[in-house]
Amino acid sequence: MIPGAFAYHRPASVKDAVGLLSQFGDDGRALAGGHSLIPMMKLRLATPANLVDLAGIAELKGIRAEGGDIVIGAMTTQHELTASDLLTSKIPLLRETSLVIADPQVRYLGTLGGNVANGDPGNDMPAVMMCLGATYQLAGKGGDRRVAAREFYQGAYFTSLEPGELVTAVRIPVPPAGHGYAYEKLKRKVGDFATAAAAVVLTMSGGKVATCSIGLTNVAETPLWAEDAAKILTGSALDAATVKAAVTAAEAITAPATDARGPARYRTKMAGVMLARALARAKSRAA
Ligand SMILES: Cc1cc2nc3c(=O)[nH]c(=O)nc-3n(C[C@H](O)[C@H](O)[C@H](O)COP(=O)(O)OP(=O)(O)OC[C@H]3O[C@@H](n4cnc5c(N)ncnc54)[C@H](O)[C@@H]3O)c2cc1C
């Protein structure tokens, strides 16, 4: 339960943080809220010789509107996501998701950047970011670049981040006014990671689905964007037969592990149940 020895660094700029991480290579890790990394260090599953704390970097904080997007600094905490009036009015799905992450103590320190960069399939924000069509802004030794959330996740704890690279912000296109949304998460108890969860954003026109996007959490090695299921629903009135077909399509792309949260087949079925519930709630909220 005691981490290995490490040197602590507290840069004041992204440039300095990237410089340190590039210099340390495999011997360095960024530290954000510490609520995934420090437990891993205590279990000695991670033993970085150098921790580069991002907490002193002001440019990584804040939530702002920019054109048709909302840009959220990587060091914005999950609590700050729940408390933002801008997010509550423009992208309420983020507040709904943040509120089912862990417990208040974790949310006060855990950051959006850490949640999306971690690569843990159990993290809730990655599938939500896929559902919303978000883009991650990255900074590294070679300069800045952007990667779509839908292309970022390559395996469990394996992302498109290059060594020494940081997520600096998450950029989300604001969904149309009147969109319906829901994040449905099955967990064994309050504060637990998902057995399975589904995020939905949709728009309705004339009683039919005009646009639809679906993300699934913790039912594969990576978060999933259920593109085929959303296509099945588009143009439908979300009638029972079409929802059933979409649920079947979504279940077909899952490949969960059998673990303490249940056998793989159960978790696949729960992903389908969460999706059906999220669709119903999103529809009821759509103008
Ligand atoms: C009891 C408990 C319950 C939890 N339950 C949930 C849950 O239900 N759902 C959920 O989603 N999460 C859950 N978490 C995890 C929590 O949300 C973490 O805060 C989050 O996963 C990581 O964010 P962090 O800021 O704490 O990152 P850290 O732990 O500091 O970092 C995590 C990893 O990301 C890297 N990293 C951090 N920031 C950046 C960055 N800006 N750029 C590049 N790499 C970076 C670090 O180097 C590290 O490898 C839980 C945690 C605990 C302790």
The ligand as an SDF file (V2000), in Angstrom:
LIG
                    3D

 53 58  0  0  0  0  0  0  0  0999 V2000
  -12.8460    4.8210   -5.4310 C   0  0  0  0  0  0  0  0  0  0  0  0
  -12.7760    5.2700   -6.8560 C   0  0  0  0  0  0  0  0  0  0  0  0
  -13.8790    5.1050   -7.6670 C   0  0  0  0  0  0  0  0  0  0  0  0
  -13.8350    5.5320   -8.9860 C   0  0  0  0  0  0  0  0  0  0  0  0
  -14.9330    5.3550   -9.7770 N   0  0  0  0  0  0  0  0  0  0  0  0
  -14.9290    5.8230  -11.0440 C   0  0  0  0  0  0  0  0  0  0  0  0
  -16.0650    5.7030  -11.8690 C   0  0  0  0  0  0  0  0  0  0  0  0
  -17.1110    5.1890  -11.4800 O   0  0  0  0  0  0  0  0  0  0  0  0
  -15.9810    6.1940  -13.1450 N   0  0  0  0  0  0  0  0  0  0  0  0
  -14.8620    6.7990  -13.6180 C   0  0  0  0  0  0  0  0  0  0  0  0
  -14.8500    7.2410  -14.7800 O   0  0  0  0  0  0  0  0  0  0  0  0
  -13.7650    6.9300  -12.8580 N   0  0  0  0  0  0  0  0  0  0  0  0
  -13.7700    6.4610  -11.5880 C   0  0  0  0  0  0  0  0  0  0  0  0
  -12.6570    6.5990  -10.8120 N   0  0  0  0  0  0  0  0  0  0  0  0
  -11.4450    7.1700  -11.4130 C   0  0  0  0  0  0  0  0  0  0  0  0
  -11.4500    8.6980  -11.3010 C   0  0  0  0  0  0  0  0  0  0  0  0
  -12.4650    9.2660  -12.1080 O   0  0  0  0  0  0  0  0  0  0  0  0
  -10.0810    9.2680  -11.7150 C   0  0  0  0  0  0  0  0  0  0  0  0
  -10.0350   10.5430  -11.1570 O   0  0  0  0  0  0  0  0  0  0  0  0
   -9.8240    9.3600  -13.1870 C   0  0  0  0  0  0  0  0  0  0  0  0
   -9.8740    8.0880  -13.8040 O   0  0  0  0  0  0  0  0  0  0  0  0
   -8.4050    9.8500  -13.4960 C   0  0  0  0  0  0  0  0  0  0  0  0
   -8.3450   11.2150  -13.3510 O   0  0  0  0  0  0  0  0  0  0  0  0
   -7.2180   11.8580  -12.4530 P   0  0  0  0  0  0  0  0  0  0  0  0
   -7.3060   13.3310  -12.6850 O   0  0  0  0  0  0  0  0  0  0  0  0
   -7.3900   11.3940  -11.0600 O   0  0  0  0  0  0  0  0  0  0  0  0
   -5.8920   11.3020  -13.1470 O   0  0  0  0  0  0  0  0  0  0  0  0
   -4.5820   10.6200  -12.5380 P   0  0  0  0  0  0  0  0  0  0  0  0
   -4.9290    9.5010  -11.6500 O   0  0  0  0  0  0  0  0  0  0  0  0
   -3.6910   11.6640  -11.9960 O   0  0  0  0  0  0  0  0  0  0  0  0
   -3.9470   10.0770  -13.9030 O   0  0  0  0  0  0  0  0  0  0  0  0
   -4.4800    8.9440  -14.5630 C   0  0  0  0  0  0  0  0  0  0  0  0
   -3.5940    8.5980  -15.7720 C   0  0  0  0  0  0  0  0  0  0  0  0
   -3.7510    9.5740  -16.7890 O   0  0  0  0  0  0  0  0  0  0  0  0
   -2.5200   10.2560  -17.0460 C   0  0  0  0  0  0  0  0  0  0  0  0
   -2.8810   11.6710  -17.2060 N   0  0  0  0  0  0  0  0  0  0  0  0
   -3.5350   12.4390  -16.3260 C   0  0  0  0  0  0  0  0  0  0  0  0
   -3.7850   13.6460  -16.8550 N   0  0  0  0  0  0  0  0  0  0  0  0
   -3.2530   13.6350  -18.0970 C   0  0  0  0  0  0  0  0  0  0  0  0
   -3.1980   14.5750  -19.1520 C   0  0  0  0  0  0  0  0  0  0  0  0
   -3.7510   15.7960  -19.0430 N   0  0  0  0  0  0  0  0  0  0  0  0
   -2.5790   14.2270  -20.3130 N   0  0  0  0  0  0  0  0  0  0  0  0
   -2.0340   12.9890  -20.4540 C   0  0  0  0  0  0  0  0  0  0  0  0
   -2.0650   12.0370  -19.4880 N   0  0  0  0  0  0  0  0  0  0  0  0
   -2.6570   12.3680  -18.3200 C   0  0  0  0  0  0  0  0  0  0  0  0
   -1.6270    9.9760  -15.8420 C   0  0  0  0  0  0  0  0  0  0  0  0
   -0.2610   10.0020  -16.1890 O   0  0  0  0  0  0  0  0  0  0  0  0
   -2.0960    8.5890  -15.4570 C   0  0  0  0  0  0  0  0  0  0  0  0
   -1.4750    7.6190  -16.2750 O   0  0  0  0  0  0  0  0  0  0  0  0
  -12.6630    6.1740   -9.5020 C   0  0  0  0  0  0  0  0  0  0  0  0
  -11.5590    6.3460   -8.6580 C   0  0  0  0  0  0  0  0  0  0  0  0
  -11.6040    5.9030   -7.3530 C   0  0  0  0  0  0  0  0  0  0  0  0
  -10.3990    6.1260   -6.4830 C   0  0  0  0  0  0  0  0  0  0  0  0
  1  2  1  0
  2  3  1  0
  2 52  2  0
  3  4  2  0
  4  5  1  0
  4 50  1  0
  5  6  2  0
  6  7  1  0
  6 13  1  0
  7  8  2  0
  7  9  1  0
  9 10  1  0
 10 11  2  0
 10 12  1  0
 12 13  2  0
 13 14  1  0
 14 15  1  0
 14 50  1  0
 15 16  1  0
 16 17  1  0
 16 18  1  0
 18 19  1  0
 18 20  1  0
 20 21  1  0
 20 22  1  0
 22 23  1  0
 23 24  1  0
 24 25  2  0
 24 26  1  0
 24 27  1  0
 27 28  1  0
 28 29  2  0
 28 30  1  0
 28 31  1  0
 31 32  1  0
 32 33  1  0
 33 34  1  0
 33 48  1  0
 34 35  1  0
 35 36  1  0
 35 46  1  0
 36 37  1  0
 36 45  1  0
 37 38  2  0
 38 39  1  0
 39 40  1  0
 39 45  2  0
 40 41  1  0
 40 42  2  0
 42 43  1  0
 43 44  2  0
 44 45  1  0
 46 47  1  0
 46 48  1  0
 48 49  1  0
 50 51  2  0
 51 52  1  0
 52 53  1  0
M  END
$$$$
